[in-house]
Amino acid sequence: MSVEAGQVSLAEPPDVIATDQALQSILPALTAATGRLAVDTERACGFRYSQRAYLIQLKTSATGVILLDPTGISPDSFAALDTAVKDKEWILHAASQDLPCLRECGLNPLRLFDTELSARLLGREKVGLGPLVADVLGITLAKDHANSDWSERPLPADWLSYAAADVEYLIELAAAVEKELDEAGKRDWARQECEFVLSAPPAPPRPDPWRRTANIHMVHTRRGLGVVRQLCLVRESIAQTTDLAPHRIVNDRAISALAARVVDDGIPASLITHMRTDWRHRVDPEHMDAFVDAVSTVKGMAQDQLPSVKAPRHDPPAPNVWSRKNPQAAKRWEAVRPAVVALAESHHLPVENLIAPQPLRALLWDLQGTQEASVDHQLADLGVRSWQRELTVPVIAEALTQQS
């Protein structure tokens, strides 16, 4: 970490707590500590299949920074840690990214303050931790190891210094951001948003996740799409078993390029030969037969077993096609969207934080009524928070009335 002239530099990082015994020794201090708890995690995104935490950083004003290696700590010890910090308000930056892996360890906050989310509500353009700390506290954090493989052991000392810096200033940052929220009259908005993040269920699995394969637009036949689907299923299974990120098994571009060769809705025998040659340096030899078998499986599929060229829709389509698919909804969108954007600008908010795109589209695609009570009820069912509805419902209802 680097700091501007005149600032206090972060000391050497503390030793990593990697055993139950070491964790038990710090629990009394954590239990006794008053005030808030700063929390962050480091994962191995892009390297590992799992989203588990490979380092957990904690800080209270009394204890200073604590670094935990979750791989060496038992569930019982994590349960004891959870009890020790249960009554504290946790400060996280972009909490929705960290909460799943914290909960996987058995750590479940009851109260939360999210500095990233609060910065969005304040209309700040730069809401990443580094830029926000620099803007609010005048301290520059190094971000050299943000994309490192945190599953490595032992973790280098400079990585640990980087990780410790992520919680070193969170308590001071939260206090300063809260003051801004109070001055802007947005403190209750932040409270509701943080409660929503805490109570939100896990995101449901994406339907047909293989359709998000990079360069899939190159694949024009149903059997070619079947190849993409089957290869992705095999890759997912291997990635899960080996705990490697899927792209480290074989990347999307290789899958799409192979499937794009299925141009006549058939799979020529030469495709398997090409695959064994082209993928020789891409794929671990022990996995090659599984991928070849996947292609052979698709070769024998009947037409009704193959995916459709057009992906089935589970949500309203993009508004730019509404005029053709749902003309009345298109008119509602054209009336309401500019009014909502103007409202967000008047409150110095990103429009997606005033109301997320999905519930607004769902409302206007299948409107149940134009009166304020009806709009409010429909948006509440779609998960829109009360502060958001208080602002948006009158504007939406008025725009709908004028459009009618």
C-alpha positions as CSV (number, residue, x, y, z in Angstrom):
1,M,0.0,0.0,0.0
2,S,1.1,3.5,-0.7
3,V,-0.1,6.7,1.0
4,E,0.2,10.3,0.2
5,A,2.8,12.5,1.9
6,G,1.9,13.1,5.5
7,Q,-0.2,10.0,5.9
8,V,0.6,7.1,8.2
9,S,1.8,4.0,6.4
10,L,0.3,0.6,7.2
11,A,2.5,-1.5,9.4
12,E,3.7,-5.0,8.5
13,P,0.7,-7.3,8.2
14,P,0.0,-9.5,11.3
15,D,0.7,-13.2,11.2
16,V,-2.1,-15.2,9.5
17,I,-4.3,-17.2,11.9
18,A,-4.5,-20.6,10.3
19,T,-5.4,-23.0,13.2
20,D,-8.3,-23.5,15.6
21,Q,-6.0,-22.9,18.5
22,A,-4.8,-19.6,17.2
23,L,-8.3,-18.4,16.4
24,Q,-9.5,-19.4,19.9
25,S,-6.8,-17.2,21.4
26,I,-8.2,-14.0,19.8
27,L,-11.9,-14.6,20.5
28,P,-12.0,-12.9,23.9
29,A,-10.5,-9.7,22.4
30,L,-13.0,-9.8,19.5
31,T,-15.9,-10.4,21.9
32,A,-14.9,-7.5,24.2
33,A,-14.2,-5.1,21.3
34,T,-16.9,-2.4,21.0
35,G,-17.9,-0.6,17.8
36,R,-18.0,-1.9,14.3
37,L,-16.3,-4.8,12.5
38,A,-14.6,-4.2,9.2
39,V,-14.7,-7.4,7.0
40,D,-13.3,-8.4,3.6
41,T,-12.4,-11.6,1.8
42,E,-10.0,-12.8,-0.9
43,R,-11.1,-15.5,-3.3
44,A,-9.4,-17.2,-6.2
45,C,-11.8,-16.1,-8.9
46,G,-10.6,-17.0,-12.4
47,F,-8.4,-19.8,-10.9
48,R,-10.7,-22.0,-8.9
49,Y,-14.2,-23.3,-9.6
50,S,-15.4,-22.6,-6.0
51,Q,-16.1,-19.1,-4.8
52,R,-14.8,-20.0,-1.3
53,A,-12.8,-17.5,0.8
54,Y,-9.1,-18.2,0.9
55,L,-8.4,-15.3,3.2
56,I,-10.7,-13.4,5.6
57,Q,-9.7,-9.9,6.9
58,L,-11.2,-8.5,10.1
59,K,-10.6,-5.3,12.0
60,T,-12.1,-3.6,15.1
61,S,-10.7,-0.4,16.5
62,A,-9.5,-2.4,19.6
63,T,-7.9,-5.4,17.9
64,G,-6.5,-3.9,14.7
65,V,-6.3,-6.1,11.6
66,I,-6.7,-9.8,11.9
67,L,-6.0,-12.2,9.0
68,L,-7.6,-15.6,8.9
69,D,-6.8,-18.6,6.6
70,P,-10.2,-20.4,6.4
71,T,-8.6,-23.5,4.9
72,G,-7.1,-24.4,8.3
73,I,-10.1,-23.5,10.6
74,S,-12.8,-25.9,11.5
75,P,-16.6,-25.3,11.4
76,D,-16.8,-25.3,15.2
77,S,-14.2,-22.6,15.5
78,F,-15.9,-20.5,12.9
79,A,-19.2,-21.0,14.8
80,A,-17.4,-19.6,17.9
81,L,-16.1,-16.7,15.9
82,D,-19.6,-16.0,14.6
83,T,-20.8,-15.8,18.2
84,A,-18.0,-13.5,19.2
85,V,-18.9,-10.9,16.5
86,K,-22.6,-11.5,16.1
87,D,-23.7,-8.3,17.9
88,K,-21.5,-6.0,15.9
89,E,-22.4,-4.1,12.8
90,W,-20.3,-5.4,9.9
91,I,-18.8,-3.0,7.4
92,L,-18.1,-4.5,4.0
93,H,-17.5,-3.0,0.5
94,A,-19.7,-4.5,-2.1
95,A,-21.1,-6.9,0.4
96,S,-23.0,-9.1,-2.0
97,Q,-19.7,-10.3,-3.4
98,D,-18.4,-11.4,0.1
99,L,-21.5,-12.6,1.9
100,P,-21.8,-16.0,0.1
101,C,-18.3,-17.1,1.0
102,L,-18.6,-15.7,4.5
103,R,-21.8,-17.7,5.0
104,E,-20.1,-20.8,3.6
105,C,-17.7,-20.5,6.5
106,G,-20.6,-20.0,9.0
107,L,-20.2,-16.3,9.4
108,N,-23.6,-14.6,9.3
109,P,-23.9,-10.8,10.0
110,L,-27.1,-9.5,11.5
111,R,-26.4,-5.9,10.7
112,L,-24.5,-4.5,7.8
113,F,-23.2,-1.2,6.3
114,D,-22.0,-1.4,2.7
115,T,-19.6,1.4,1.7
116,E,-19.8,0.7,-2.0
117,L,-23.6,0.6,-2.1
118,S,-23.7,3.8,0.0
119,A,-21.3,5.6,-2.4
120,R,-23.7,4.7,-5.2
121,L,-26.6,6.2,-3.4
122,L,-24.5,9.4,-2.9
123,G,-24.1,9.6,-6.7
124,R,-20.3,9.1,-6.6
125,E,-18.9,8.1,-10.0
126,K,-16.0,6.1,-8.6
127,V,-17.2,3.6,-6.1
128,G,-14.4,1.0,-6.0
129,L,-12.7,0.7,-2.7
130,G,-9.4,2.2,-3.8
131,P,-10.9,5.3,-5.5
132,L,-13.4,5.8,-2.7
133,V,-10.7,5.7,0.0
134,A,-8.6,8.1,-2.0
135,D,-11.5,10.5,-2.6
136,V,-12.9,10.4,0.9
137,L,-9.8,9.9,3.1
138,G,-7.0,11.0,0.8
139,I,-5.2,7.7,1.1
140,T,-4.0,5.7,-2.0
141,L,-4.3,2.0,-1.7
142,A,-2.2,-0.2,-4.0
143,K,-4.4,-2.7,-6.0
144,D,-1.5,-4.9,-7.3
145,H,-2.9,-8.2,-6.2
146,A,-6.7,-7.9,-6.8
147,N,-6.6,-10.7,-9.4
148,S,-4.1,-13.0,-7.8
149,D,-4.6,-16.7,-7.1
150,W,-5.4,-16.5,-3.3
151,S,-5.5,-20.3,-3.1
152,E,-1.7,-20.3,-3.3
153,R,0.1,-21.3,-0.1
154,P,2.1,-19.8,1.5
155,L,0.7,-16.4,0.7
156,P,3.5,-13.8,0.0
157,A,4.0,-11.0,2.5
158,D,3.2,-8.3,0.0
159,W,-0.1,-10.0,-0.8
160,L,-1.0,-10.0,2.9
161,S,-0.1,-6.3,3.2
162,Y,-2.5,-5.6,0.3
163,A,-5.2,-7.7,1.9
164,A,-4.8,-6.0,5.3
165,A,-5.1,-2.6,3.7
166,D,-8.5,-3.5,2.4
167,V,-9.9,-3.3,6.0
168,E,-7.4,-0.9,7.6
169,Y,-9.5,2.1,6.7
170,L,-13.0,0.7,6.3
171,I,-14.3,1.9,9.7
172,E,-13.1,5.5,9.1
173,L,-14.5,5.3,5.5
174,A,-17.9,4.2,6.8
175,A,-18.1,7.0,9.3
176,A,-17.3,9.6,6.6
177,V,-19.7,8.1,4.1
178,E,-22.5,8.0,6.7
179,K,-22.0,11.6,7.4
180,E,-22.5,12.3,3.7
181,L,-25.6,10.2,3.7
182,D,-27.0,12.1,6.7
183,E,-26.3,15.5,5.0
184,A,-28.0,14.2,1.8
185,G,-31.0,12.8,3.6
186,K,-30.2,9.4,2.3
187,R,-29.3,7.5,5.5
188,D,-32.6,5.5,5.6
189,W,-32.1,4.6,1.9
190,A,-28.8,3.0,2.7
191,R,-30.3,1.2,5.7
192,Q,-33.0,-0.3,3.6
193,E,-30.6,-1.3,0.8
194,C,-28.2,-3.0,3.3
195,E,-31.1,-4.9,4.9
196,F,-32.2,-6.0,1.4
197,V,-28.7,-7.3,0.7
198,L,-28.6,-9.2,4.0
199,S,-32.0,-10.8,3.4
200,A,-31.7,-11.5,-0.4
201,P,-31.8,-15.2,-1.2
202,P,-29.1,-16.7,-3.3
203,A,-29.4,-15.9,-7.0
204,P,-31.2,-18.7,-8.8
205,P,-29.2,-20.7,-11.4
206,R,-29.2,-19.1,-14.8
207,P,-31.4,-21.0,-17.3
208,D,-29.2,-22.5,-20.1
209,P,-25.9,-21.0,-18.8
210,W,-24.1,-22.5,-21.8
211,R,-25.8,-19.9,-24.0
212,R,-23.5,-17.3,-22.5
213,T,-20.5,-19.0,-24.0
214,A,-18.2,-16.4,-25.7
215,N,-18.5,-16.3,-29.5
216,I,-21.6,-18.5,-29.5
217,H,-23.0,-16.1,-32.2
218,M,-20.7,-18.0,-34.6
219,V,-22.8,-21.1,-34.1
220,H,-25.8,-21.2,-36.5
221,T,-27.3,-24.7,-36.3
222,R,-29.2,-26.5,-33.6
223,R,-26.7,-29.4,-33.7
224,G,-23.9,-26.9,-33.3
225,L,-25.6,-25.5,-30.3
226,G,-26.0,-29.0,-29.0
227,V,-22.2,-29.4,-29.2
228,V,-21.8,-26.2,-27.2
229,R,-24.2,-27.3,-24.6
230,Q,-22.7,-30.8,-24.2
231,L,-19.1,-29.6,-24.1
232,C,-20.0,-27.0,-21.5
233,L,-21.7,-29.7,-19.4
234,V,-18.6,-31.9,-19.5
235,R,-16.4,-28.9,-18.8
236,E,-18.5,-27.9,-15.8
237,S,-18.3,-31.4,-14.4
238,I,-14.5,-31.5,-14.8
239,A,-14.1,-28.0,-13.3
240,Q,-16.2,-28.9,-10.3
241,T,-14.3,-32.1,-9.7
242,T,-10.9,-30.5,-10.1
243,D,-11.8,-27.1,-8.5
244,L,-10.5,-25.3,-11.5
245,A,-12.1,-22.3,-13.2
246,P,-13.9,-23.7,-16.3
247,H,-11.9,-21.6,-18.7
248,R,-8.7,-23.3,-17.4
249,I,-10.2,-26.6,-18.6
250,V,-10.9,-25.3,-22.1
251,N,-11.8,-21.8,-23.0
252,D,-15.1,-20.6,-24.5
253,R,-13.5,-19.6,-27.9
254,A,-12.3,-23.1,-28.5
255,I,-15.8,-24.5,-27.8
256,S,-17.6,-22.0,-30.1
257,A,-15.0,-22.4,-32.9
258,L,-15.5,-26.2,-32.9
259,A,-19.3,-26.0,-32.8
260,A,-19.3,-23.4,-35.6
261,R,-17.9,-26.0,-38.0
262,V,-21.2,-27.9,-37.7
263,V,-22.7,-25.8,-40.5
264,D,-25.1,-28.3,-42.2
265,D,-26.8,-29.6,-39.0
266,G,-24.6,-32.6,-39.1
267,I,-21.3,-33.6,-37.5
268,P,-18.7,-34.9,-40.0
269,A,-16.3,-37.6,-38.8
270,S,-13.5,-35.2,-39.6
271,L,-14.7,-32.9,-36.8
272,I,-13.5,-35.4,-34.2
273,T,-10.1,-35.7,-35.9
274,H,-9.9,-31.9,-36.0
275,M,-10.8,-31.7,-32.4
276,R,-8.1,-34.1,-31.2
277,T,-5.5,-32.1,-33.2
278,D,-6.7,-28.6,-32.4
279,W,-7.3,-29.2,-28.7
280,R,-4.2,-31.2,-28.2
281,H,-2.4,-28.3,-26.5
282,R,-5.6,-26.8,-25.0
283,V,-6.9,-29.7,-22.9
284,D,-5.4,-32.0,-20.4
285,P,-5.0,-35.4,-22.2
286,E,-6.9,-37.2,-19.4
287,H,-10.0,-35.1,-20.3
288,M,-9.9,-35.4,-24.0
289,D,-11.9,-38.6,-24.3
290,A,-14.7,-37.0,-22.2
291,F,-15.0,-34.1,-24.6
292,V,-14.9,-36.4,-27.7
293,D,-17.6,-38.5,-26.2
294,A,-19.7,-35.3,-25.7
295,V,-19.5,-34.5,-29.4
296,S,-20.3,-38.1,-30.3
297,T,-23.4,-37.9,-28.1
298,V,-24.7,-34.9,-30.0
299,K,-24.1,-36.6,-33.3
300,G,-26.6,-39.2,-32.4
301,M,-29.3,-36.9,-31.0
302,A,-32.7,-36.5,-32.7
303,Q,-33.8,-33.1,-33.8
304,D,-36.2,-32.8,-30.8
305,Q,-33.3,-33.4,-28.4
306,L,-31.4,-30.4,-29.7
307,P,-31.6,-26.9,-28.3
308,S,-33.5,-24.3,-30.3
309,V,-31.6,-21.6,-32.2
310,K,-33.5,-18.9,-30.4
311,A,-33.1,-18.9,-26.6
312,P,-36.4,-19.2,-24.7
313,R,-37.2,-16.1,-22.7
314,H,-38.0,-16.1,-19.0
315,D,-38.0,-12.3,-18.6
316,P,-39.3,-9.5,-20.7
317,P,-37.1,-9.0,-23.8
318,A,-35.0,-5.9,-24.3
319,P,-37.2,-2.7,-24.7
320,N,-35.8,-2.1,-28.2
321,V,-38.0,-4.9,-29.5
322,W,-41.1,-4.1,-27.6
323,S,-42.6,-2.1,-30.4
324,R,-42.9,-5.3,-32.4
325,K,-43.6,-7.8,-29.7
326,N,-45.8,-5.7,-27.3
327,P,-46.7,-2.2,-28.8
328,Q,-48.6,-1.1,-25.7
329,A,-45.7,-1.9,-23.4
330,A,-43.4,0.0,-25.8
331,K,-45.5,3.1,-25.4
332,R,-45.5,2.7,-21.7
333,W,-41.7,2.4,-21.8
334,E,-41.3,5.5,-23.9
335,A,-43.4,7.5,-21.5
336,V,-42.0,6.2,-18.2
337,R,-38.3,5.6,-18.8
338,P,-37.4,9.3,-19.4
339,A,-39.4,10.3,-16.3
340,V,-37.5,7.8,-14.2
341,V,-34.1,8.9,-15.6
342,A,-35.0,12.5,-14.8
343,L,-36.0,11.6,-11.3
344,A,-32.8,9.7,-10.7
345,E,-30.7,12.7,-11.9
346,S,-32.6,15.0,-9.6
347,H,-31.6,12.9,-6.6
348,H,-28.0,12.4,-7.9
349,L,-28.5,8.7,-8.2
350,P,-27.6,6.1,-10.8
351,V,-31.0,5.1,-12.3
352,E,-30.3,1.4,-11.6
353,N,-30.1,2.2,-7.9
354,L,-33.3,4.2,-8.0
355,I,-35.1,1.2,-9.5
356,A,-33.4,-1.8,-11.1
357,P,-34.0,-2.5,-14.8
358,Q,-35.6,-5.9,-14.3
359,P,-38.6,-4.8,-12.1
360,L,-39.2,-1.7,-14.2
361,R,-39.3,-3.8,-17.4
362,A,-41.5,-6.4,-15.7
363,L,-43.9,-3.7,-14.5
364,L,-44.3,-2.1,-17.9
365,W,-44.4,-5.3,-19.9
366,D,-47.3,-6.7,-17.9
367,L,-48.9,-3.7,-16.2
368,Q,-51.7,-4.6,-13.8
369,G,-53.0,-1.0,-13.4
370,T,-52.1,2.6,-13.7
371,Q,-53.2,3.9,-10.3
372,E,-50.5,4.6,-7.7
373,A,-51.8,1.8,-5.4
374,S,-51.7,-0.8,-8.2
375,V,-48.2,0.3,-9.4
376,D,-46.9,0.3,-5.8
377,H,-48.3,-3.2,-5.1
378,Q,-46.8,-4.6,-8.3
379,L,-43.4,-3.1,-7.6
380,A,-43.4,-4.4,-4.1
381,D,-44.1,-7.9,-5.3
382,L,-41.1,-7.4,-7.6
383,G,-38.8,-6.6,-4.7
384,V,-38.6,-2.8,-5.0
385,R,-37.8,-1.3,-1.6
386,S,-40.2,1.2,0.1
387,W,-37.9,4.2,-0.3
388,Q,-37.6,3.5,-4.0
389,R,-41.4,3.1,-4.4
390,E,-42.0,6.3,-2.5
391,L,-39.9,8.2,-5.1
392,T,-40.9,6.3,-8.3
393,V,-44.5,5.3,-7.9
394,P,-46.0,8.9,-8.2
395,V,-43.7,9.6,-11.2
396,I,-44.5,6.3,-13.0
397,A,-48.2,6.6,-12.4
398,E,-48.3,10.2,-13.7
399,A,-46.4,9.2,-16.8
400,L,-48.7,6.3,-17.4
401,T,-51.8,8.6,-17.0
402,Q,-50.4,11.1,-19.5
403,Q,-49.5,8.4,-21.9
404,S,-53.0,7.0,-21.8
